[in-house]
Amino acid sequence: MNTKNANSKLLLVRSLKELVHTKAFSKISVEEIVGNCNLSRQTFYKNFYDKYDLLSSLYETDTKDIFKQYYADKDFVEFTSSIMKYFRNNKTYMKLLFDIDAPNLFLNFWNEYSVTFIIKEIGEKRITTELMVAIYHFCYGSYFVIHKWLIHDLKEPCEEIAYFIVKSMPDILKPYLQISI
């Protein structure tokens, strides 16, 4: 992808991110998205099939940024706690992502990215069926705990919930991720 296309995609993603703060995703048109970033509809359709494709790109951009920003040299409890703090500090935006017309889109993207991330941490060649089941169990379960904590304004601190999430990780995964709790 050339630089101009990459810049256009980024501008469109940022435009949608701004707009979801002001109105429901279902009410946002492609015309509004391109108008908000001074691009043409033609540019939009060169980069995205429709606004749901753009939404997927927004999820991808946000998820990769969160993982990149918070994972460096942290143990899994600190990493999980950092993600929770990000979600809490961006609570309004995260709730918008959870509630968009295609609510499972974010869930599926986040979980698949998390699964892929852990597989890379362990090493693809080491993954057995049992490990794969444990990875899915951990990633999907963690997401739902964090989602419930955020949506229902649970008062427990991030660090405490993060500790319990990592502690509940299937034992088969812990040695591969250097977890000793």
C-alpha positions as CSV (number, residue, x, y, z in Angstrom):
1,M,0.0,0.0,0.0
2,N,1.4,3.4,-0.9
3,T,1.8,6.2,1.5
4,K,-1.1,8.2,0.1
5,N,-3.5,5.3,0.5
6,A,-2.2,4.6,4.0
7,N,-2.7,8.3,5.0
8,S,-6.2,8.3,3.5
9,K,-7.1,5.1,5.4
10,L,-5.8,6.7,8.7
11,L,-7.7,9.9,8.1
12,L,-10.9,7.9,7.5
13,V,-10.4,5.8,10.6
14,R,-9.8,9.0,12.7
15,S,-12.8,10.6,11.1
16,L,-15.1,7.7,12.1
17,K,-13.5,7.7,15.6
18,E,-14.4,11.3,16.0
19,L,-17.9,10.9,14.7
20,V,-18.9,7.9,16.9
21,H,-18.4,10.3,19.9
22,T,-21.2,12.6,18.5
23,K,-23.8,10.2,17.1
24,A,-24.8,6.5,16.8
25,F,-22.8,4.5,14.3
26,S,-26.0,3.6,12.5
27,K,-26.7,7.3,11.9
28,I,-23.3,8.0,10.4
29,S,-23.1,8.1,6.7
30,V,-20.2,7.7,4.4
31,E,-20.8,11.2,3.3
32,E,-20.3,12.5,6.8
33,I,-17.2,10.4,7.3
34,V,-15.5,11.8,4.2
35,G,-16.7,15.3,4.8
36,N,-15.2,15.2,8.3
37,C,-11.8,14.5,6.9
38,N,-12.1,16.4,3.6
39,L,-11.7,13.3,1.4
40,S,-13.9,12.1,-1.5
41,R,-16.4,9.2,-1.6
42,Q,-14.2,7.8,-4.3
43,T,-11.2,7.7,-1.9
44,F,-13.4,6.1,0.7
45,Y,-14.5,3.3,-1.6
46,K,-10.9,2.8,-2.9
47,N,-10.0,1.9,0.7
48,F,-13.1,0.4,2.2
49,Y,-16.1,-1.7,1.0
50,D,-18.5,0.1,3.3
51,K,-18.7,1.7,6.8
52,Y,-18.5,-1.7,8.5
53,D,-15.3,-2.4,6.8
54,L,-14.0,1.0,8.0
55,L,-15.3,0.1,11.5
56,S,-13.2,-3.2,11.4
57,S,-10.2,-1.1,10.5
58,L,-10.9,1.2,13.4
59,Y,-11.0,-1.8,15.7
60,E,-7.8,-3.2,14.2
61,T,-6.0,0.1,14.6
62,D,-7.1,0.6,18.2
63,T,-6.4,-2.9,19.3
64,K,-2.9,-3.0,17.8
65,D,-2.1,0.4,19.3
66,I,-3.3,-0.8,22.7
67,F,-1.3,-4.0,22.6
68,K,1.8,-2.1,21.3
69,Q,1.6,0.6,23.9
70,Y,1.0,-1.5,26.9
71,Y,2.8,-4.8,26.4
72,A,6.4,-3.8,26.3
73,D,8.3,-5.4,29.1
74,K,5.4,-6.0,31.4
75,D,4.2,-9.1,33.0
76,F,0.8,-10.4,32.2
77,V,-0.9,-8.9,35.3
78,E,0.5,-5.4,34.6
79,F,-0.4,-5.8,30.9
80,T,-4.0,-6.8,31.7
81,S,-4.2,-4.0,34.3
82,S,-2.9,-1.5,31.7
83,I,-5.5,-2.6,29.2
84,M,-8.2,-2.2,31.8
85,K,-7.0,1.3,32.7
86,Y,-7.0,2.3,29.1
87,F,-10.6,1.0,28.8
88,R,-11.6,2.9,32.0
89,N,-9.9,6.1,30.9
90,N,-11.6,5.9,27.5
91,K,-14.8,4.5,29.0
92,T,-17.3,6.5,26.9
93,Y,-15.5,5.5,23.7
94,M,-15.2,1.9,24.7
95,K,-18.8,1.7,25.6
96,L,-19.6,3.1,22.1
97,L,-17.5,0.4,20.6
98,F,-19.3,-2.3,22.6
99,D,-22.7,-1.0,21.7
100,I,-22.3,-0.3,17.9
101,D,-24.9,-2.1,15.7
102,A,-22.5,-4.9,15.2
103,P,-21.6,-5.5,18.8
104,N,-19.9,-8.8,18.1
105,L,-17.6,-7.2,15.6
106,F,-15.4,-5.7,18.3
107,L,-15.6,-8.8,20.5
108,N,-14.5,-11.0,17.7
109,F,-11.7,-8.8,16.5
110,W,-10.4,-8.2,20.0
111,N,-10.5,-11.9,20.9
112,E,-9.0,-13.1,17.7
113,Y,-6.2,-10.5,18.0
114,S,-5.6,-11.7,21.6
115,V,-5.5,-15.3,20.6
116,T,-3.0,-14.6,17.8
117,F,-0.9,-12.5,20.2
118,I,-0.7,-15.3,22.7
119,I,0.1,-17.9,20.0
120,K,3.0,-15.7,18.8
121,E,4.2,-15.4,22.4
122,I,4.2,-19.2,22.8
123,G,5.4,-20.0,19.3
124,E,3.1,-21.5,16.6
125,K,4.9,-24.8,16.4
126,R,4.4,-25.4,20.1
127,I,0.6,-25.1,19.9
128,T,-1.4,-28.3,20.6
129,T,-5.1,-28.7,20.5
130,E,-5.2,-28.6,24.3
131,L,-3.2,-25.3,24.3
132,M,-5.5,-23.8,21.6
133,V,-8.6,-24.6,23.7
134,A,-6.9,-23.0,26.8
135,I,-5.9,-19.9,24.8
136,Y,-9.5,-19.4,23.5
137,H,-10.9,-20.0,27.0
138,F,-8.6,-17.5,28.5
139,C,-9.0,-14.8,25.9
140,Y,-12.7,-14.9,25.6
141,G,-13.2,-15.2,29.3
142,S,-10.9,-12.3,30.1
143,Y,-12.7,-10.1,27.6
144,F,-16.1,-10.8,29.2
145,V,-14.8,-10.1,32.7
146,I,-13.3,-6.8,31.6
147,H,-16.4,-5.9,29.6
148,K,-18.6,-6.6,32.6
149,W,-16.3,-4.6,34.9
150,L,-16.4,-1.6,32.6
151,I,-20.0,-1.6,31.6
152,H,-21.4,-2.2,35.1
153,D,-19.0,0.3,36.8
154,L,-17.7,-2.3,39.2
155,K,-15.6,-0.6,41.9
156,E,-12.8,-3.1,42.2
157,P,-9.5,-1.6,41.1
158,C,-7.9,-2.7,37.7
159,E,-5.0,-4.3,39.5
160,E,-7.2,-6.6,41.5
161,I,-9.4,-7.7,38.6
162,A,-6.3,-8.1,36.4
163,Y,-4.7,-10.3,39.1
164,F,-7.7,-12.5,39.3
165,I,-8.0,-12.8,35.5
166,V,-4.4,-13.9,35.2
167,K,-4.7,-16.2,38.2
168,S,-7.7,-17.9,36.6
169,M,-5.7,-18.6,33.4
170,P,-5.7,-22.3,32.6
171,D,-2.7,-23.9,34.2
172,I,-1.5,-25.4,31.0
173,L,-0.8,-21.9,29.6
174,K,1.0,-20.4,32.6
175,P,4.5,-21.9,32.0
176,Y,4.5,-20.8,28.4
177,L,3.8,-17.2,29.4
178,Q,6.1,-17.2,32.5
179,I,3.2,-16.9,34.9
180,S,3.7,-18.1,38.4
181,I,0.5,-17.2,40.2
